[in-house]
């Protein structure tokens, strides 16, 4: 199935009431590692693309200014409930991760947790995030990717028919999404599901 913003709005409207109580617990370790690797410092500005229900917000350090963007108003409503538990200053806004309406080169860091695999064009999301990032700034990605140099097996292709219906693509390769992007991988480590999920640090060139 081809993923679209319209379909994602429908799917994540359904996910919003149950996301925190169900699958989000599985991802907490990966989210914590991504935040540690981002190494935010007081006074820095961070952009959280695909903020969802705000699972990353309580992990933010004090003294940081964060902007969280998500396509789903229902997910953002859940995120607002977490603001009181967030030690950072946070602004939440609805928007398309493929075309971020934020100022160019205005953020020190970007967090892309579980977003590149769920939007229609992950490459467009990464390029838009890089435009928002200051030169030399950093991006941390926590997501699932097809291993480099491998093609999806027939079984994986079959499962992907169902996973895209649920709002996520399991057959995206990070190097494909990085095509044409002025950034470089400086750290890449295995995370959940035997390394299917990875935590990756990029630097803007």
C-alpha positions in Angstrom: 0.0 0.0 0.0 1.2 3.5 -0.8 1.5 5.6 2.3 -0.2 9.1 2.3 -0.7 11.9 4.8 -4.4 11.3 4.6 -4.1 7.7 5.5 -1.6 8.4 8.3 -4.1 10.9 9.8 -6.7 8.2 9.9 -4.4 5.5 11.3 -2.8 7.8 14.0 -6.2 9.0 15.0 -6.9 5.4 15.9 -3.5 4.9 17.5 -3.7 8.0 19.7 -5.9 6.7 22.5 -3.9 3.4 22.9 -0.3 4.2 21.8 1.1 5.1 25.2 -0.5 2.1 26.9 0.6 -0.4 24.3 3.5 -0.4 21.8 5.2 2.8 23.1 6.6 0.8 26.1 8.6 -1.3 23.6 10.4 1.7 22.3 11.4 3.4 25.6 14.9 2.0 25.7 15.6 3.2 22.1 14.2 6.6 22.9 16.4 7.0 26.0 19.5 6.0 24.0 18.6 8.5 21.2 18.3 11.3 23.8 21.6 10.4 25.4 23.3 10.4 22.0 21.8 13.7 21.1 23.5 15.1 24.3 21.4 18.3 24.5 22.9 21.2 26.5 21.2 24.1 28.3 20.4 26.9 25.9 20.1 24.7 22.8 17.1 24.5 20.6 15.9 21.1 19.5 13.3 20.1 16.9 11.4 16.9 17.5 9.8 15.8 14.2 6.9 13.4 14.6 6.6 14.2 18.3 3.5 11.9 18.4 2.0 11.5 21.9 5.1 13.2 23.4 6.9 10.1 24.6 10.2 12.0 24.2 9.2 15.1 26.1 9.8 13.8 29.7 13.3 12.7 28.6 14.4 16.3 27.6 16.9 18.0 29.9 16.1 21.2 31.7 17.2 24.4 30.0 16.4 23.2 26.5 14.0 24.9 24.1 12.1 22.3 22.1 9.6 22.5 19.2 7.6 19.4 18.6 5.8 18.9 15.2 3.2 16.2 14.2 0.7 15.7 11.5 -2.0 14.2 13.8 -4.0 16.6 16.0 -5.1 13.6 18.1 -1.5 12.6 18.9 -0.6 16.2 19.7 -3.5 16.4 22.2 -1.9 13.5 24.0 1.5 15.2 23.9 0.1 18.3 25.5 -0.9 16.2 28.6 2.8 15.5 29.1 4.0 19.1 29.2 3.7 19.4 32.9 6.2 16.5 33.3 8.6 18.0 30.8 11.6 19.8 32.3 12.3 21.7 29.1 10.4 24.6 27.4 8.2 23.0 24.7 6.2 24.4 21.8 3.9 22.0 20.0 2.5 22.6 16.5 0.7 20.6 13.8 2.6 20.3 10.5 3.9 18.0 7.7 7.3 16.5 8.5 8.1 16.5 4.7 7.8 20.3 4.6 8.6 21.8 7.9 7.4 25.3 8.4 10.2 26.5 10.7 13.0 28.9 10.1 16.1 27.7 8.2 19.2 27.0 10.2 17.4 27.8 13.5 18.0 24.6 15.5 21.1 23.1 17.2 19.7 19.5 17.1 16.9 17.5 15.6 15.3 14.3 16.9 13.8 11.9 14.4 12.4 9.0 16.4 10.2 6.6 14.5 9.3 9.1 11.9 11.3 8.3 8.7 9.6 4.9 8.4 6.0 6.2 8.8 5.7 9.2 6.5 5.2 9.0 2.8 8.6 10.4 1.8 11.3 9.8 4.5 13.9 11.5 2.3 11.9 14.7 2.1 11.6 14.6 5.9 15.3 14.3 6.4 16.1 17.1 3.9 13.6 19.4 5.5 15.1 18.6 9.0 18.5 19.5 7.6 17.3 22.8 6.3 16.1 23.6 9.9 19.4 22.6 11.4 22.4 25.0 11.9 25.6 24.2 10.1 27.5 21.5 12.0 24.3 20.6 13.9 23.3 17.1 14.7 20.4 14.7 14.1 19.7 11.5 16.0 17.5 8.9 14.3 15.9 6.0 16.1 14.0 3.9 13.6 13.8 0.6 11.7 15.7 0.1 8.5 16.4 -2.5 5.9 20.1 -3.6 6.3 22.5 -1.9 3.9 23.3 -4.0 0.9 20.3 -6.3 1.3 17.0 -6.5 -0.6 13.8 -7.3 1.2 12.9 -11.0 1.2 9.6 -12.1 -0.2 8.4 -12.7 3.4 9.4 -9.2 4.4 7.6 -7.8 1.4 4.5 -9.7 2.4 4.6 -8.4 6.0 5.2 -4.9 4.7 1.8 -5.0 3.0 0.2 -5.2 6.4 2.6 -2.9 8.3 2.0 0.0 5.8 -1.7 -0.4 6.5 -0.9 0.1 10.2 1.2 3.2 9.4 4.8 2.1 9.0 7.1 0.8 6.3 9.7 -1.9 7.3 11.5 -1.9 3.9 13.2 1.5 3.9 17.0 1.8 3.7 18.7 4.7 5.5 21.2 5.3 2.7 18.4 5.7 0.2 16.8 8.3 2.4 20.1 10.2 2.7 20.6 10.5 -1.0 21.3 14.2 -1.8 21.5 15.1 1.9 24.5 17.2 3.1 25.1 15.1 6.2 27.3 12.3 7.3 26.8 9.4 9.8 29.1 9.7 12.8 27.6 6.9 14.9 25.4 3.9 14.1 24.4 1.3 16.6 22.0 -1.6 16.8 19.0 -1.2 19.0 15.8 -3.2 19.2 14.6 -6.4 17.4 18.1 -7.8 16.8 19.3 -4.7 15.1 16.3 -4.1 12.9 15.9 -0.8 14.8 19.0 1.4 14.9 20.1 4.6 16.6 22.1 6.8 14.3 23.9 10.1 14.8 24.3 12.5 11.8 26.2 15.7 11.4 25.2 18.4 9.0 28.0 19.3 6.7 
